[in-house]
Amino acid sequence: MMADENKTEETVTAQTETAVTNEQPAIADTPSEAAENQSPAQGDEGQPRQGRGRGRGGERGEGRGRGRGRDDRRGNRREEEDDGIIEKLVHINRVSKTVKGGKRFGFAALVVVGDGAGRVGFGKGKAREVPEAISKATAAARKKMVRVPLKEGRTLHHDGNGRFGAGKVTVRTAPPGTGIIAGGPMRAVFESLGVADVVTKSVGTSNPYNMIRATFDALTNQTSPKSVAQRRGKKVADLLGRGGASEAEAEADAAAIAE
């Protein structure tokens, strides 16, 4: 009985080995069947396919690319806004407030902007961070720009005085080559305005806010011969002809005047 059982087991084992050896791999009749026979983890040429995580990552990458495009457009918009505008930071003041657990700091910025061709403005901004305070001050300055008439595009037409609070300033026209004789906040104003020759003096205070407001008070009182002639209903040459100048000289001076 034992011998018969051993022979039966040997026979079954031999038949199983023969069946495995004779088994042939299935051959796909069409390319579609070959694609179906491939494992889902492999693509063409046996390369592993990107998983769902990779696909989502790629989509996120594309989303980030679109985000960068929007940032680029925003950057171009900023360049357009900043085109031809001179921005000067005049003063930053830091204040602190003591609260439970420590101190809170705040910043106030004073900014002067101008186009270098007769327009200038100033503004102030407050925030918890310096960049944000500067941005607020710059935006406020752009909204309050004023036009100042310039003589020959380099200096003021006449002398003037300005006052605000305890601040008193004096501005005077100057010949070519004089430069900007001004200090601190007043220099920033004239550089942004586009003035190349001017003599100034500040008396009474060193507060930058009061100095700039007094300077703008003096600049807003500036008038040009053209505006005076229009107001009086006369020609510019008629106004410049007085004082001993000939008619030809007066006309030449009138032609050389630029707003």
C-alpha positions in Angstrom: 0.0 0.0 0.0 2.8 2.4 0.8 4.6 1.7 -2.5 1.4 2.4 -4.4 0.9 5.8 -2.7 4.5 6.8 -3.5 4.1 5.9 -7.2 0.9 8.0 -7.4 2.5 11.1 -5.9 5.5 10.8 -8.3 3.1 10.5 -11.3 1.2 13.6 -10.3 4.4 15.6 -9.8 5.7 14.6 -13.2 2.5 15.6 -14.9 2.5 19.0 -13.2 6.1 19.8 -14.3 5.3 18.7 -17.8 2.3 21.0 -18.0 4.3 24.0 -16.7 7.1 23.4 -19.2 4.8 23.1 -22.1 2.8 26.2 -21.3 3.5 29.0 -23.9 3.0 32.7 -23.2 -0.1 34.2 -24.8 0.6 36.2 -28.0 -1.6 39.2 -28.6 -3.2 39.3 -32.0 -3.6 43.1 -32.2 -1.8 46.1 -30.6 -4.9 46.9 -28.5 -4.7 43.4 -26.9 -1.0 43.9 -26.4 -1.7 47.2 -24.6 -4.3 45.5 -22.5 -1.9 42.7 -21.5 0.6 45.2 -20.2 0.6 45.8 -16.5 -1.1 49.1 -15.3 2.2 50.2 -13.7 4.1 50.2 -17.0 3.6 52.3 -20.1 5.3 52.2 -23.5 8.7 50.5 -23.5 8.2 49.3 -20.0 8.6 52.7 -18.4 6.6 53.2 -15.2 3.6 55.4 -15.5 3.1 58.5 -13.4 0.9 57.7 -10.5 -2.1 59.7 -9.4 0.1 61.7 -7.0 2.5 62.7 -9.8 -0.4 63.7 -12.0 -1.9 65.9 -9.3 1.6 67.3 -8.7 1.9 68.1 -12.3 -1.5 69.9 -12.3 -0.4 71.9 -9.3 2.8 72.7 -11.1 0.8 74.0 -14.0 -1.3 76.0 -11.5 1.8 77.6 -10.1 2.9 78.4 -13.6 -0.3 80.2 -14.2 0.2 82.0 -10.9 3.6 83.2 -12.0 2.0 84.5 -15.1 -0.4 86.6 -13.1 2.5 87.8 -11.0 4.4 88.8 -14.1 1.4 90.8 -15.3 1.2 92.5 -12.0 4.9 93.3 -12.2 4.4 94.9 -15.6 1.5 96.9 -14.2 3.8 98.1 -11.4 6.4 99.1 -13.9 3.8 101.0 -15.9 2.8 102.8 -12.7 6.4 103.6 -11.7 7.3 104.7 -15.2 8.8 108.2 -14.9 8.0 108.6 -11.2 10.7 109.4 -8.8 10.1 108.2 -5.2 12.2 109.4 -2.3 11.9 108.2 1.3 12.3 111.2 3.5 11.7 110.0 7.0 10.7 106.9 9.0 9.5 107.2 12.6 9.2 104.2 14.9 6.8 104.2 17.8 6.1 101.6 20.4 3.1 100.7 22.6 3.6 98.8 25.8 0.9 96.1 26.2 0.5 93.0 28.3 3.2 90.6 27.2 5.6 93.1 25.6 5.7 96.0 23.2 4.0 96.6 19.8 6.0 98.6 17.3 4.6 100.7 14.6 6.2 102.7 11.8 5.3 106.0 10.0 6.9 106.8 6.7 7.1 110.1 4.8 7.6 109.9 1.1 8.0 112.5 -1.7 7.3 111.6 -5.3 7.6 113.5 -8.6 8.0 113.1 -12.3 11.1 115.3 -12.6 9.2 117.7 -15.0 7.2 120.0 -12.7 4.9 117.7 -10.8 5.5 116.7 -7.1 3.6 115.4 -4.1 4.1 114.0 -0.6 2.3 111.5 1.5 2.6 109.7 4.8 1.6 106.2 5.8 1.5 104.1 9.0 1.7 100.4 9.5 3.2 97.6 11.6 5.9 96.9 9.0 8.2 99.4 7.2 7.5 98.2 3.6 3.8 98.5 4.1 4.1 102.0 5.6 6.2 103.1 2.6 3.7 101.7 0.2 0.8 103.5 1.9 2.8 106.8 1.9 3.7 106.4 -1.8 0.1 105.8 -2.8 -1.0 108.8 -0.8 1.7 111.0 -2.4 0.7 109.9 -5.9 -2.9 111.1 -5.3 -1.8 114.6 -4.1 0.7 115.6 -6.8 0.7 119.3 -7.8 2.1 121.1 -10.8 4.7 123.8 -10.2 5.7 126.1 -13.1 9.5 126.0 -13.9 11.6 128.6 -15.6 13.5 127.0 -18.5 12.8 123.7 -16.9 15.5 124.1 -14.3 14.6 126.7 -11.7 11.8 128.7 -10.2 10.3 131.8 -11.8 10.6 134.0 -8.7 11.5 134.0 -5.0 8.9 132.8 -2.5 8.2 132.2 1.2 6.3 129.3 2.8 5.1 128.7 6.3 3.4 125.9 8.2 3.3 125.8 12.0 6.7 126.6 13.3 8.4 126.0 10.0 9.4 128.8 7.7 11.2 128.4 4.4 12.5 130.7 1.7 13.1 129.6 -1.9 15.0 131.7 -4.4 15.6 131.3 -8.1 19.2 130.8 -9.2 21.4 131.0 -12.3 22.6 127.9 -14.2 25.2 125.9 -12.4 24.1 126.8 -8.9 22.7 123.4 -8.1 20.3 122.5 -5.4 21.3 124.3 -2.2 18.9 122.7 0.2 19.2 120.2 3.0 17.2 117.2 4.2 13.5 117.0 3.2 13.7 120.1 1.0 16.3 118.6 -1.2 14.2 115.5 -1.8 11.3 117.8 -2.9 13.3 119.7 -5.5 15.1 116.6 -6.8 11.7 115.0 -7.4 10.3 118.2 -8.9 13.1 118.4 -11.5 14.6 121.7 -10.3 18.4 121.9 -11.0 19.2 125.4 -9.6 17.7 126.8 -6.4 18.7 128.3 -3.2 16.6 127.6 0.0 16.7 128.4 3.7 14.7 126.8 6.5 14.2 128.6 9.8 12.2 127.7 12.9 12.0 123.9 12.9 13.7 120.7 11.9 10.6 118.6 11.8 10.5 117.0 8.4 6.7 117.1 8.2 6.5 120.8 8.9 9.5 121.6 6.6 7.9 119.7 3.6 4.5 121.3 4.2 6.1 124.8 4.4 8.0 124.0 1.2 4.8 123.0 -0.6 3.2 126.2 0.6 5.9 128.2 -1.1 5.8 126.1 -4.3 2.0 126.4 -4.7 2.4 130.2 -4.6 4.6 130.1 -7.6 3.3 131.8 -10.8 4.6 132.0 -14.3 4.5 135.0 -16.7 2.2 133.0 -19.0 -0.4 132.5 -16.3 -0.2 136.1 -15.2 -0.6 137.3 -18.8 -3.6 135.2 -19.3 -5.2 136.4 -16.1 -4.6 140.0 -17.0 -5.5 139.6 -20.7 -2.1 140.6 -22.0 0.8 139.1 -23.8 3.9 137.7 -22.1 6.1 140.1 -24.1 4.1 143.1 -22.7 4.9 142.0 -19.1 8.6 141.2 -19.8 9.0 144.4 -21.8 8.8 146.6 -18.7 12.0 147.3 -16.9 14.1 148.8 -19.7 14.2 145.7 -21.9 13.6 146.2 -25.6 10.7 144.7 -27.4 12.9 142.1 -29.3 14.5 141.0 -26.0 11.1 140.8 -24.3 9.7 138.6 -27.2 12.8 136.4 -27.0 12.4 136.0 -23.3 8.7 135.2 -23.7 9.6 132.5 -26.3 12.1 130.9 -24.0 9.7 130.6 -21.1 8.6 127.1 -20.4 5.9 126.0 -18.0 
